[in-house]
């Protein structure tokens, strides 16, 4: 059977384009309605042209539209939550590693907690403890050193510079502390006048005076961290503030021992242990806060976010540019 072209003329190109445009518009409208019914209206639904003006329109394919909807629905975290999780103000980094890998900060905190907390009790002499924490050499290596180094390395991979430097620095300190107390490294044995009794070097004034300089500059490093922590939270400020005092007092311990003033050295040691203990209490608090966040616990404990008190240089520049415009 043939069709009379005069009775049924073929559609013109313009008519076909209009038909396809109408079909595309109806399809996009249906997709938007389905998305709104499942996820609620998007932010763009209040704008002129509605959501279809941003996500779906005639020149956007359905695959591209779905990609945009998925991107718009991605979960973002507030700067306060980011700072609580990573202990650093939120910064822009390339890639999406922070959503690919877990948060390494808690494991680094475990390292410092399980090495510094017992050490602080040793320094204060609780229950007859003593020996400058020599009983905890293993924890200095495998908790304080290893876990903090791993945590710092992962912070570097995620682009978190401040936690990376902090954890790597204190991890190296605990490695050094463990090595100093390990006879195989001969740190104190080199100061002994008797080759058969290397432990006599621990009481050498030269060893005490020399080791005091290491603790002194660890205190200076902690002071730098303290200044930087003013852009983070109150717990971090408390941690670094107490560490500055603790390292200063530990320096006094060894320098007083070098001068033969054992009584004053003992008082400085107890005070240093007390500051270290307060430091660990703050660290336990922020560790608990991070673990609660990691399991989406309904209870959230504050860490005293103060990142908004001292605006960052980037934010100051942005506001300056806004005012200039």
DRENBAFI-815904 format. One record per residue (C-alpha): x, z, y. Coordinates in steps of 0.1 Angstrom, whole numbers, always signed. Example, Ala and Ser with C-alpha at 12.3 -4.5 7.8 and 13.67 -1.06 7.14 Angstrom:
! residues 2
+123	+78	-45
+137	+71	-11
//
This chain:
! residues 325
+0	+0	+0
+13	-9	+35
+8	+10	+67
-3	-9	+97
+22	-2	+124
-4	-8	+151
-27	+19	+137
+0	+44	+128
+30	+38	+151
+63	+56	+141
+71	+87	+162
+94	+80	+191
+128	+98	+193
+116	+120	+222
+86	+131	+202
+108	+140	+172
+131	+160	+194
+101	+179	+209
+88	+186	+174
+122	+199	+162
+125	+221	+193
+90	+236	+188
+99	+243	+151
+132	+259	+161
+115	+281	+187
+89	+293	+163
+116	+300	+137
+136	+320	+162
+106	+339	+173
+98	+349	+138
+134	+361	+131
+133	+382	+163
+100	+397	+154
+113	+406	+119
+145	+421	+134
+125	+441	+159
+101	+455	+133
+131	+467	+112
+155	+479	+138
+134	+484	+169
+137	+464	+201
+172	+455	+212
+187	+463	+246
+182	+427	+256
+144	+427	+250
+140	+443	+284
+159	+416	+301
+143	+384	+315
+139	+360	+286
+138	+388	+260
+161	+391	+230
+159	+355	+222
+176	+347	+254
+207	+365	+241
+207	+363	+203
+185	+334	+194
+178	+302	+213
+175	+265	+206
+213	+258	+207
+222	+287	+183
+221	+283	+145
+204	+309	+123
+238	+320	+108
+253	+325	+142
+222	+344	+153
+224	+368	+123
+261	+373	+130
+253	+383	+166
+225	+407	+154
+249	+423	+130
+275	+427	+157
+250	+442	+181
+239	+467	+155
+274	+479	+147
+280	+516	+149
+301	+528	+178
+314	+563	+185
+316	+581	+218
+349	+588	+235
+344	+625	+229
+339	+620	+191
+369	+596	+189
+391	+622	+207
+379	+649	+183
+387	+627	+153
+420	+613	+163
+432	+639	+189
+439	+613	+215
+419	+595	+242
+402	+563	+230
+423	+532	+236
+419	+495	+228
+439	+482	+199
+438	+448	+181
+421	+445	+148
+395	+469	+131
+418	+491	+111
+400	+523	+123
+370	+512	+103
+390	+499	+74
+411	+530	+67
+402	+567	+67
+412	+591	+94
+447	+604	+86
+446	+633	+112
+432	+660	+88
+459	+655	+62
+486	+659	+88
+468	+691	+100
+469	+704	+64
+506	+699	+65
+512	+721	+95
+486	+747	+84
+500	+753	+49
+535	+756	+62
+532	+773	+96
+505	+799	+87
+526	+816	+60
+557	+813	+82
+540	+831	+110
+531	+859	+86
+567	+861	+74
+580	+863	+110
+557	+892	+117
+568	+910	+86
+533	+914	+71
+533	+932	+38
+570	+935	+38
+577	+897	+42
+609	+886	+57
+640	+864	+52
+632	+840	+80
+606	+823	+59
+631	+813	+32
+604	+818	+5
+584	+789	+19
+612	+762	+17
+590	+742	-7
+561	+741	+17
+583	+730	+45
+593	+700	+25
+561	+690	+9
+535	+702	+33
+550	+705	+67
+574	+676	+63
+558	+651	+39
+522	+654	+48
+529	+653	+86
+552	+623	+81
+525	+605	+61
+498	+614	+87
+520	+603	+116
+529	+570	+99
+492	+562	+94
+484	+572	+130
+510	+546	+140
+494	+520	+119
+460	+527	+135
+476	+524	+170
+473	+561	+179
+506	+567	+196
+503	+603	+207
+493	+618	+173
+519	+596	+157
+547	+611	+178
+534	+646	+175
+530	+646	+137
+563	+627	+131
+582	+651	+154
+569	+683	+138
+572	+668	+104
+609	+662	+111
+612	+698	+123
+599	+711	+90
+622	+688	+70
+651	+701	+91
+640	+737	+87
+638	+733	+49
+672	+715	+48
+688	+744	+69
+676	+769	+44
+686	+748	+14
+721	+758	+2
+729	+722	-9
+729	+711	+27
+756	+738	+36
+741	+743	+70
+749	+780	+71
+776	+779	+44
+799	+760	+68
+800	+792	+90
+809	+815	+62
+844	+828	+60
+841	+832	+22
+836	+801	+2
+821	+821	-27
+795	+836	-4
+780	+809	+17
+750	+831	+27
+773	+851	+49
+771	+822	+73
+735	+833	+82
+749	+863	+100
+776	+844	+118
+772	+845	+156
+783	+809	+158
+756	+798	+135
+729	+818	+153
+740	+805	+187
+741	+769	+175
+707	+770	+158
+692	+785	+189
+698	+753	+208
+678	+733	+182
+648	+757	+187
+653	+756	+225
+648	+718	+226
+620	+719	+202
+603	+741	+228
+611	+715	+254
+595	+688	+233
+564	+710	+228
+562	+713	+266
+561	+675	+269
+533	+675	+243
+515	+703	+263
+515	+682	+294
+501	+652	+275
+475	+673	+258
+458	+679	+292
+441	+645	+285
+427	+656	+251
+410	+690	+244
+414	+727	+249
+423	+734	+213
+453	+710	+215
+463	+727	+248
+462	+761	+230
+483	+747	+201
+511	+733	+222
+510	+762	+247
+515	+787	+219
+542	+766	+204
+562	+765	+236
+561	+803	+237
+570	+805	+200
+600	+783	+202
+612	+801	+233
+610	+834	+215
+627	+820	+184
+655	+808	+206
+658	+844	+219
+659	+857	+183
+690	+837	+174
+707	+841	+207
+702	+879	+206
+716	+879	+170
+746	+860	+183
+752	+887	+209
+747	+914	+183
+714	+927	+197
+695	+930	+165
+667	+953	+179
+657	+928	+206
+660	+899	+181
+635	+917	+158
+610	+922	+187
+613	+885	+197
+608	+875	+160
+575	+895	+157
+563	+880	+190
+572	+845	+179
+552	+851	+147
+522	+862	+167
+522	+831	+189
+526	+809	+158
+497	+827	+142
+475	+820	+172
+486	+784	+171
+475	+781	+134
+441	+797	+143
+436	+769	+168
+448	+743	+142
+424	+757	+116
+395	+753	+141
+402	+717	+149
+408	+710	+112
+373	+724	+104
+358	+703	+132
+374	+671	+118
+363	+678	+82
+327	+684	+93
+327	+651	+111
+342	+633	+81
+312	+643	+59
+286	+638	+86
+278	+675	+85
+248	+684	+106
+267	+711	+123
+293	+701	+149
+317	+726	+164
+332	+720	+199
+369	+715	+206
+367	+717	+243
+370	+680	+254
+388	+678	+287
+397	+641	+287
+372	+635	+315
+388	+661	+338
+420	+641	+343
+410	+604	+344
+434	+580	+328
+454	+555	+348
+434	+526	+335
+401	+542	+346
+415	+550	+380
+426	+514	+384
+392	+502	+373
+374	+524	+398
+398	+513	+425
+390	+477	+418
+353	+484	+419
+356	+501	+453
+377	+472	+467
+350	+447	+456
//
